[in-house]
Amino acid sequence: MCAIFGTIGIADLDLVKKISKEQIYRGPDEQNFFVSDDNLVAIGNNRLSVIDEKNGKQPMLSSSNRFITAFNGCIYNFNEIKDFLKSKNINFKTNSDTEVVANSYEYFGHECFNYFDGMWAIAIYDKKKRETILSRDYVGQKPLFYAKSKNYYTFSSQLNGLIVDEKIPLNLSEKNLKKYFGYSYIHSPCTIFDNIFQVEPGQNLIINSKTLSLDKKKYWDFKNGPDYNFLFKEDSQKNFKKNFEKIIYEHSIADNIPAISLSGGIDSFIIMKYLKKIKRKFKSFTLGFENKSYDESRYIKKEETENSKEIFIATETELKNNFIEMSKLIHDPNGDSSLLPTYIINKKIKGNSKVNIGGDGGDESFFGYITFDAFFLANKLKKIFPSFIFKFISKLLSFKKSSHDYLTFTFKIKIFFKSIHLEKKFLLPSWMSCLNIENLSNLFGHKITESDIYDDLDDIFSNDKNLMKSCQLYHYKYYLPMVLAKVDQASMFNSVESRAPFLSKKVINFSLKQDVGTLYKFLRKKYFLKNTFNDIVPKDVLERKKHGFAFPKEKILLDEKLVESLIDHKTLINPLFFKNKYKKFLSNKEDCSQYLWNELILNLCIQNLRKVRHF
């Protein structure tokens, strides 16, 4: 796990070193740089040494010395690819996956990215063609930002690194900020700035260092289904369980023994079982909370596990202290409030391992979220009842008092009916939005419609797609990126590499290939996983209700003194709107905690970015 960054069009080594300092925690072990002979490209790497600590120095040359590679991430099937390349007489000098990336590009060209099972942000400089390839993994686990100045491009693993470049104009984008409050996240290719962009998941950018021409190419888009090739064959339901053991083994390869984030759910339990089989010793880490409705640690305490397990209960004081600490680091707004507990658990892991294995991705591939059932039910009800019935029910429910417990029935039913009258393509984002469309209009001071915010969903909810497959694609494209950005930030702040076996290309290929009925049954979450692994997963785990890795964010928000000490009112989009909402929240007249959290996080991000460079 690392940071990559550089300039294309000019080789500004001083700038590249400044970018390096802004994200040193992503790669504290060593920092190295490359400048092209023609002085048109400079590439840097902050390295967190996880595989081949001694020889994995970056940027790294390919076997012919034509290609220079800087790499952030991990290629889990690198040994398989390496064996193939060696059979083609390509020589290797290290045991690192970075060298496999470099030589794969040399042998396969752009097709190499279809052969990788992993997570990555990659920069490869081609000396002969004088072009740089920027590539991002198929789900977007690893971030990669870029911007164009007058006569060169700058790229960076983090937004705060990029804005060090004073020649990049910085203009906050109102359009993208609306999307932030609509989705609780800003999806690629956008950022909070109107002239800074993200490489999209499954995308390559090819930039010529002389002409500055930029070519964008998608090497895989989930809407087109699975991506099979000679390294990724179609997997049968019968063999999935056996093959998953290999996936866990590949995800456990590291110079030191990985840790595991263990929750009370089936995903991390399956990973733990296979990891225990593969690795004799490893340690699991679990975070619990004083509020019992959020606390999953009670389940872990009961588990009979041979491995060493660490269980921590985050007190209110610890939550607040860590939030203050984390508030100084965040730079890219993300409304997933579990950023804080994820930060804390990685902080606990840091002293034990550089690698943390978790269960992210299982809910998207195997229909684990409550929103899948809600979407299915809503579309059934919409065929029976007229919209005014739903609006009437929603109005009645608005009088029900809010609770600070985790996902109460009242909360779920209020959310369900608040948006059920909308078109099917607007249901999921509206349920997950922190504000309804009327409130969004009030926040920004002019009329906004659902189409203004969610203008990019037509392609997913087209008539030729199965409705539940469309729902799954939505979660892959619009919910998962927020989760992955949260995990990347929380782990990297602590110099820990986070790996997710359920995001293996083999798993995603399998899921995309299956008929919906194989994976999804109404009110039977993760139907396929539970049936497949029922011999190794205890009955109480199989029957346990889905519980996300959430924490009681009200502990932070109800501390008015803390919030006021952190927030800059001059930076708020609409100070009066925020003041009114916060007042209603404190008096328990309105449950607007998600909006307040989003506003606070955005505010802190802008403050932190302005410490790097005023705008």
C-alpha positions in Angstrom: 0.0 0.0 0.0 1.4 3.3 -1.0 0.9 6.7 -2.5 1.7 7.5 -6.1 1.9 11.0 -7.6 3.7 13.0 -10.3 3.7 15.5 -13.1 3.3 14.9 -16.8 4.4 17.5 -19.4 7.1 18.9 -17.1 9.2 17.1 -14.5 8.7 19.3 -11.5 10.6 17.3 -8.9 10.3 19.9 -6.2 6.5 19.9 -6.6 6.4 16.1 -6.5 8.4 16.0 -3.2 5.9 18.5 -1.7 3.0 16.2 -2.8 4.9 13.3 -1.2 5.0 15.1 2.2 1.2 15.7 2.2 0.5 11.9 2.2 3.5 10.5 4.0 1.4 8.2 6.1 0.3 6.2 3.1 3.9 5.1 2.7 6.1 5.9 5.7 8.8 3.2 4.9 10.5 4.9 2.0 10.0 7.7 -0.5 11.5 7.5 -4.0 11.3 9.5 -7.2 11.9 9.2 -11.0 12.6 11.9 -13.6 12.5 11.0 -17.3 15.5 11.7 -19.5 13.5 14.3 -21.5 12.6 16.1 -18.3 8.8 15.8 -19.1 7.7 13.3 -16.5 8.3 13.0 -12.7 6.8 10.2 -10.7 7.0 9.6 -6.9 6.1 6.8 -4.6 5.6 6.7 -0.8 5.9 3.0 0.1 4.3 1.0 2.8 6.4 -2.2 2.4 4.1 -5.2 2.6 5.4 -7.7 0.0 9.2 -8.1 -0.5 10.2 -5.3 1.9 13.8 -5.5 0.9 13.5 -5.4 -2.9 10.2 -3.8 -3.7 11.5 -0.3 -4.1 9.5 2.0 -6.4 9.2 3.4 -9.0 10.3 0.2 -10.6 11.7 -0.7 -14.0 10.3 -3.5 -16.2 12.6 -6.3 -17.4 13.5 -4.4 -20.6 13.9 -1.0 -18.7 11.3 0.6 -21.1 8.5 1.0 -18.5 8.6 2.7 -15.1 5.9 1.7 -12.6 4.6 3.3 -9.5 1.9 1.2 -7.8 -0.5 1.6 -4.9 -2.4 -1.5 -3.9 -2.0 -5.3 -4.1 -2.3 -7.8 -7.0 -3.5 -11.0 -5.3 -2.9 -13.3 -8.3 0.6 -11.9 -8.9 2.3 -15.3 -8.5 0.1 -16.9 -11.1 0.8 -14.1 -13.6 4.5 -14.2 -12.7 4.7 -18.0 -13.5 3.1 -17.3 -16.9 5.5 -14.5 -17.7 8.5 -16.5 -16.7 7.3 -19.2 -19.1 7.6 -16.5 -21.8 11.3 -15.9 -20.8 10.6 -12.7 -18.9 13.0 -12.4 -16.0 12.3 -11.2 -12.5 14.6 -9.7 -9.9 12.2 -9.4 -6.9 9.4 -11.2 -5.2 7.2 -8.1 -5.3 3.8 -7.7 -7.1 5.0 -4.3 -8.4 7.5 -6.0 -10.7 4.7 -8.3 -11.9 2.6 -5.1 -12.8 5.6 -3.6 -14.7 6.3 -6.8 -16.7 2.7 -7.6 -17.3 2.3 -4.2 -19.0 5.4 -4.8 -21.0 4.0 -8.2 -22.2 0.3 -7.7 -22.4 0.0 -3.9 -22.9 -3.3 -2.4 -21.8 -4.9 -5.9 -21.6 -2.9 -6.6 -18.5 -5.4 -4.8 -16.3 -8.0 -7.4 -17.2 -5.7 -10.1 -15.8 -5.3 -8.5 -12.4 -7.2 -9.6 -9.4 -6.6 -6.9 -6.9 -6.8 -3.3 -5.9 -4.7 -0.6 -7.5 -3.8 2.9 -8.5 -1.0 2.6 -11.1 1.2 5.0 -13.0 3.3 3.5 -15.8 5.6 5.7 -17.9 6.5 4.4 -21.4 9.9 5.8 -22.4 9.5 4.9 -26.1 6.0 6.3 -26.6 6.5 9.1 -24.1 3.1 8.5 -22.5 1.9 7.8 -19.0 -0.9 5.4 -18.2 -2.9 6.0 -15.1 -5.1 3.0 -14.1 -7.5 2.4 -11.3 -8.9 -1.0 -10.1 -12.3 -2.2 -11.2 -14.2 -1.3 -8.1 -12.2 1.8 -7.1 -10.6 0.6 -3.8 -7.6 2.8 -4.4 -8.1 6.5 -5.1 -6.4 8.4 -7.9 -6.9 12.2 -8.6 -5.7 14.3 -11.5 -5.9 17.8 -12.8 -4.6 19.8 -15.8 -2.7 23.0 -15.6 -1.9 25.1 -18.6 1.0 23.0 -19.9 1.1 19.8 -17.7 -0.9 17.3 -15.7 -0.6 16.5 -12.0 -1.8 13.3 -10.4 -1.9 12.1 -6.8 -3.4 9.4 -4.6 -5.0 12.1 -2.4 -6.8 15.3 -3.0 -4.7 17.2 -0.5 -1.6 16.2 -2.3 -2.9 17.5 -5.6 -3.8 20.9 -4.4 -0.2 21.6 -3.4 0.2 22.5 -7.0 -0.6 26.2 -7.0 -1.0 26.4 -10.7 -4.2 24.3 -10.5 -7.2 26.7 -10.1 -9.4 25.7 -7.1 -13.1 26.4 -7.6 -15.7 24.6 -5.4 -18.3 23.0 -7.5 -21.9 23.7 -6.4 -23.1 20.9 -8.7 -20.8 18.4 -7.1 -21.6 19.6 -3.6 -25.3 19.0 -4.3 -24.4 15.5 -5.2 -22.5 15.1 -2.0 -25.6 15.9 0.0 -27.7 13.7 -2.3 -25.4 10.7 -2.1 -23.3 11.5 1.0 -20.3 11.1 -1.3 -19.0 12.6 -4.6 -18.5 9.9 -7.2 -15.8 9.7 -9.8 -14.9 11.4 -12.1 -16.0 14.4 -9.9 -14.6 16.0 -6.8 -15.6 19.0 -4.7 -13.6 21.1 -7.2 -14.9 21.7 -10.7 -11.5 21.2 -12.4 -10.0 18.4 -10.4 -11.1 14.8 -11.2 -10.8 11.2 -10.2 -9.9 8.3 -12.5 -13.0 6.1 -12.6 -13.1 2.5 -11.4 -12.1 0.2 -14.3 -10.6 3.0 -16.3 -7.2 3.8 -17.8 -6.0 7.3 -18.8 -3.3 7.6 -21.4 -1.5 11.0 -21.4 1.1 11.9 -23.9 3.9 13.9 -22.2 4.7 16.0 -25.3 1.2 16.8 -26.8 -0.7 16.4 -23.5 -3.4 14.5 -25.3 -5.6 12.5 -22.9 -7.3 9.3 -23.9 -9.8 7.6 -21.6 -10.5 3.9 -21.9 -12.7 1.6 -19.8 -11.2 -1.9 -19.5 -14.2 -3.2 -17.5 -17.7 -2.0 -16.7 -19.9 -4.1 -14.5 -23.0 -3.2 -16.5 -21.5 -5.4 -19.3 -21.4 -8.4 -17.0 -18.4 -10.5 -16.0 -15.0 -10.2 -17.5 -13.6 -13.6 -18.4 -10.2 -14.4 -19.9 -7.5 -17.2 -19.7 -6.8 -16.3 -16.1 -10.5 -15.9 -15.1 -12.7 -18.8 -16.0 -16.4 -19.1 -15.3 -16.9 -20.5 -11.8 -19.8 -22.9 -11.0 -21.9 -22.7 -7.8 -20.5 -26.1 -6.8 -16.9 -24.9 -6.9 -17.4 -21.5 -5.3 -16.6 -22.7 -1.8 -13.5 -24.5 -2.8 -12.2 -21.6 -4.9 -12.9 -19.1 -2.1 -10.3 -20.8 0.0 -7.7 -19.9 -2.6 -8.9 -16.3 -2.7 -8.4 -16.1 1.1 -4.9 -17.6 0.7 -4.0 -15.0 -2.0 -5.3 -12.2 0.1 -3.1 -13.3 3.0 0.2 -13.1 1.2 2.4 -10.6 3.0 5.8 -10.3 4.7 4.1 -10.4 8.1 0.9 -12.2 9.2 -2.3 -10.2 8.5 -4.9 -9.2 11.1 -8.6 -9.5 10.5 -11.4 -7.1 11.4 -13.9 -9.4 13.0 -17.6 -8.4 13.3 -20.6 -10.4 14.2 -21.6 -11.0 10.5 -21.2 -14.0 8.2 -18.6 -12.4 5.9 -15.9 -11.9 8.4 -16.7 -15.2 10.0 -16.1 -17.1 6.8 -12.8 -15.2 6.2 -11.7 -16.0 9.8 -12.4 -19.7 9.3 -10.4 -20.0 6.1 -7.6 -17.7 7.4 -7.3 -19.9 10.5 -6.9 -22.9 8.2 -4.2 -21.2 6.2 -2.3 -19.3 8.8 -1.5 -20.9 12.1 -1.3 -17.6 14.0 -3.2 -14.4 13.4 -5.0 -11.9 15.5 -8.6 -10.6 15.1 -9.7 -7.2 16.2 -13.3 -6.2 17.1 -14.7 -2.8 18.2 -17.7 -2.5 20.3 -19.7 0.4 21.8 -21.4 1.2 25.1 -24.8 1.6 23.3 -25.9 -2.0 23.0 -27.9 -1.5 19.9 -24.7 -0.7 18.0 -22.5 -3.3 19.8 -21.5 -6.5 18.0 -18.6 -7.3 20.3 -21.0 -9.4 22.5 -21.2 -11.9 19.7 -17.4 -12.2 19.4 -17.0 -12.7 23.1 -19.0 -15.9 22.8 -17.1 -17.3 19.8 -14.7 -20.1 20.5 -11.7 -19.2 18.4 -8.2 -20.7 18.4 -6.7 -17.4 17.2 -5.9 -14.5 19.4 -8.7 -12.0 19.6 -8.7 -8.4 20.7 -12.0 -6.8 21.7 -12.2 -3.1 22.4 -15.2 -1.1 23.7 -15.0 2.5 22.4 -16.2 4.7 25.2 -17.8 8.1 24.6 -14.5 9.8 25.6 -12.5 7.6 23.2 -14.9 8.3 20.4 -14.6 12.0 20.8 -10.8 12.0 21.2 -10.3 10.0 18.1 -12.8 12.1 16.2 -10.8 15.2 17.1 -7.6 13.5 16.0 -9.2 12.2 12.7 -10.7 15.6 12.0 -7.3 17.0 11.3 -6.6 14.4 8.7 -9.7 14.1 6.5 -9.4 15.8 3.1 -12.0 14.2 0.9 -15.7 14.4 2.1 -17.3 11.1 2.9 -20.7 10.8 4.7 -20.1 7.2 5.9 -20.0 7.9 9.6 -18.3 4.5 10.2 -15.2 6.3 9.1 -14.5 6.9 12.8 -14.8 3.3 14.1 -12.9 2.1 11.1 -10.2 4.6 11.9 -10.1 3.4 15.5 -9.9 -0.3 14.7 -7.1 0.3 12.2 -5.3 2.3 14.8 -5.5 -0.7 17.1 -4.2 -3.0 14.3 -1.3 -0.7 13.4 1.0 -2.0 16.2 0.4 -5.7 15.3 0.3 -5.9 11.5 0.6 -3.8 8.3 -2.3 -5.7 6.7 -6.0 -5.9 7.7 -8.4 -8.3 6.0 -12.1 -7.4 6.2 -15.5 -8.4 4.7 -16.3 -5.4 2.5 -18.0 -6.3 -0.8 -20.0 -9.3 0.5 -23.3 -7.3 0.8 -23.0 -6.0 -2.8 -22.3 -9.3 -4.4 -24.6 -11.4 -2.3 -27.6 -9.0 -1.7 -27.0 -8.4 2.0 -28.3 -4.9 2.5 -31.8 -4.1 3.8 -32.2 -1.8 0.8 -32.4 -4.8 -1.5 -35.6 -5.9 0.2 -36.9 -2.4 0.5 -36.4 -1.9 -3.3 -38.1 -5.2 -4.1 -41.1 -4.5 -1.8 -41.5 -0.9 -3.0 -41.8 -1.8 -6.6 -44.4 -4.4 -5.7 -46.4 -1.9 -3.7 -46.2 0.8 -6.3 -48.1 -1.5 -8.7 -50.9 -1.8 -6.2 -51.4 1.6 -4.5 -51.5 5.1 -5.8 -48.8 7.6 -4.7 -51.1 9.7 -2.5 -51.5 6.7 -0.1 -47.7 6.6 0.4 -47.5 10.4 1.0 -50.3 10.2 3.6 -48.5 7.4 5.5 -45.3 9.3 5.3 -47.0 12.4 6.8 -48.4 10.3 9.7 -45.0 8.7 10.4 -43.4 12.1 10.6 -45.0 12.7 14.0 -43.2 9.6 15.4 -40.3 10.5 17.7 -36.8 9.7 16.7 -34.4 7.4 18.6 -30.6 7.4 18.9 -30.5 3.5 18.7 -29.3 1.6 15.7 -31.8 1.3 12.8 -35.0 1.1 14.8 -38.1 -0.2 13.1 -39.6 3.3 13.3 -36.6 4.8 11.6 -36.6 2.1 8.8 -40.4 2.5 8.1 -40.1 6.3 8.0 -37.3 6.2 5.5 -39.1 3.6 3.4 -42.3 5.7 3.0 -40.6 9.1 2.6 -39.5 8.4 -1.0 -41.6 5.4 -2.2 -43.8 7.7 -4.4 -40.7 8.5 -6.6 -39.7 6.9 -9.8 -37.9 3.5 -9.3 -34.5 5.0 -10.3 -34.7 7.6 -7.5 -35.7 5.2 -4.7 -32.3 4.0 -3.6 -30.5 7.3 -3.6 -33.5 9.1 -2.0 -33.6 6.5 0.9 -29.9 7.0 1.5 -29.9 10.8 1.1 -29.4 12.9 4.2 -32.0 15.4 2.9 -35.2 15.2 0.9 -35.4 17.3 -2.3 -37.3 20.1 -0.6 -34.6 20.4 2.0 -31.9 20.3 -0.6 -33.6 23.2 -2.4 -33.7 25.2 0.9 -30.0 24.4 1.6 -28.8 25.7 -1.8 -31.4 28.5 -2.0 -33.1 27.5 -5.3 -35.3 24.8 -6.6 -33.7 21.4 -7.1 -35.3 18.3 -8.6 -34.3 14.6 -8.2 -33.1 14.7 -11.9 -30.7 17.5 -11.0 -29.0 15.4 -8.4 -29.4 11.9 -9.7 -29.0 12.6 -13.4 -26.7 9.6 -14.0 -28.9 6.6 -13.2 -30.7 6.0 -16.5 -28.0 3.7 -17.7 -28.4 1.5 -14.7 -32.2 1.4 -14.5 -32.8 0.8 -18.2 -35.8 -1.3 -19.3 -33.6 -4.1 -20.6 -32.1 -4.9 -17.2 -33.6 -7.1 -14.5 -34.8 -4.8 -11.7 -32.8 -6.5 -8.9 -29.7 -6.7 -11.1 -30.1 -2.9 -11.6 -30.4 -2.6 -7.8 -27.2 -4.5 -7.4 -25.4 -2.4 -10.0 -26.5 0.7 -8.2 -24.9 -0.6 -5.0 -21.7 -1.5 -6.8 -21.4 1.9 -8.5 -23.0 4.4 -6.1 -22.8 2.9 -2.6 -19.7 0.7 -2.6 -17.3 3.6 -3.7 -18.3 5.5 -0.5 -17.5 2.5 1.7 -14.2 1.9 -0.1 -13.1 5.5 0.2 -13.9 5.4 3.9 -11.8 2.2 4.3 -8.9 3.6 2.3 -8.8 6.8 4.4 -9.2 5.2 7.8 -6.6 2.5 7.1 -4.1 4.8 5.4 -4.2 7.4 8.1 -2.8 4.5 10.2 -0.4 3.1 7.6 -2.3 -0.1 7.3 -3.2 -1.9 4.1 -6.9 -3.1 4.0 -7.8 -6.1 1.9 -11.2 -7.4 0.9 -11.5 -11.0 -0.4 -15.2 -10.5 -1.3 -14.0 -7.8 -3.8 -11.9 -10.4 -5.7 -12.5 -10.3 -9.4 -13.4 -14.0 -9.2 -16.2 -13.2 -6.7 -17.6 -10.3 -8.7 -17.5 -12.3 -11.9 -19.4 -15.1 -10.2 -22.0 -12.7 -8.8 -22.6 -10.9 -12.1 -22.9 -14.2 -14.0 -25.6 -15.7 -11.7 -29.4 -15.3 -12.3 -30.8 -13.1 -9.6 -32.9 -15.9 -8.1 -29.7 -17.8 -7.3 -28.4 -15.0 -5.1 -31.5 -13.0 -3.9 -34.5 -14.2 -2.0 -36.9 -11.6 -0.4 -36.2 -11.3 3.4 -33.4 -13.9 3.2 -30.3 -11.9 3.0 -27.1 -13.5 1.6 -29.2 -16.6 0.7 -26.4 -18.1 -1.4 -23.6 -17.5 1.1 -25.6 -19.0 4.0 -26.4 -22.1 2.0 -22.9 -22.6 0.7 -21.1 -22.1 4.0 -23.7 -23.5 6.4 -21.3 -26.4 7.4 -18.6 -24.1 8.7 -20.7 -21.2 10.0 -22.6 -21.7 13.3 -26.4 -21.5 13.2 -26.5 -18.4 15.5 -24.3 -16.5 13.0 -26.4 -17.7 10.0 -29.6 -16.5 11.7 -28.2 -13.2 13.1 -29.7 -10.0 11.7 -27.6 -7.9 9.4 -25.7 -5.2 11.3 -23.5 -2.7 9.6 -20.3 -1.4 11.2 -22.0 1.7 12.5 -21.5 3.8 15.6 -23.7 6.2 17.5 -22.7 9.4 15.8 -25.1 11.3 18.0 -22.4 11.0 20.7 -20.4 13.5 18.6 -23.3 15.6 17.4 -25.0 16.1 20.7 -21.8 17.6 22.2 -22.6 21.1 21.1 -19.4 22.5 22.5 -17.3 20.0 20.5 -19.2 20.7 17.3 -18.9 24.4 17.7 -15.2 24.1 18.4 -14.6 22.2 15.2 -16.9 23.8 12.6 -16.2 27.0 10.7 -19.6 28.8 10.1 -18.1 31.0 7.4 -17.4 27.8 5.4 -21.0 26.4 5.7 -23.0 26.4 2.5 -26.0 27.9 4.3 -25.2 28.9 7.9 -28.9 29.7 8.8 -30.1 26.3 7.4 -27.5 24.5 9.4 -28.3 26.4 12.6 -32.0 25.6 12.3 -31.4 21.9 11.7 -28.9 21.7 14.5 -31.4 23.4 16.9 -34.1 20.9 15.9 -31.8 18.0 16.4 -30.6 19.1 19.8 -34.2 19.5 21.0 -35.1 16.1 19.4 -37.7 17.6 17.1 -36.1 16.2 13.9 -33.8 13.3 13.1 -31.3 15.1 10.8 -28.2 13.6 12.2 -26.9 12.3 8.8 -27.2 15.8 7.3 -25.4 17.3 10.3 -22.7 14.7 10.0 -22.3 15.3 6.3 -22.1 19.1 6.8 -19.5 18.7 9.6 -17.3 16.3 7.6 -17.4 18.6 4.5 -16.6 21.6 6.6 -13.6 19.9 8.2 -12.3 18.7 4.8 -12.5 22.3 3.4 -10.7 23.7 6.4 -7.9 21.1 6.1 -7.5 21.7 2.4 -7.3 25.4 3.0 -4.4 24.7 5.5 -2.6 23.2 2.5 -3.5 26.0 0.2 -5.9 28.9 0.5 -8.8 29.0 -1.9 
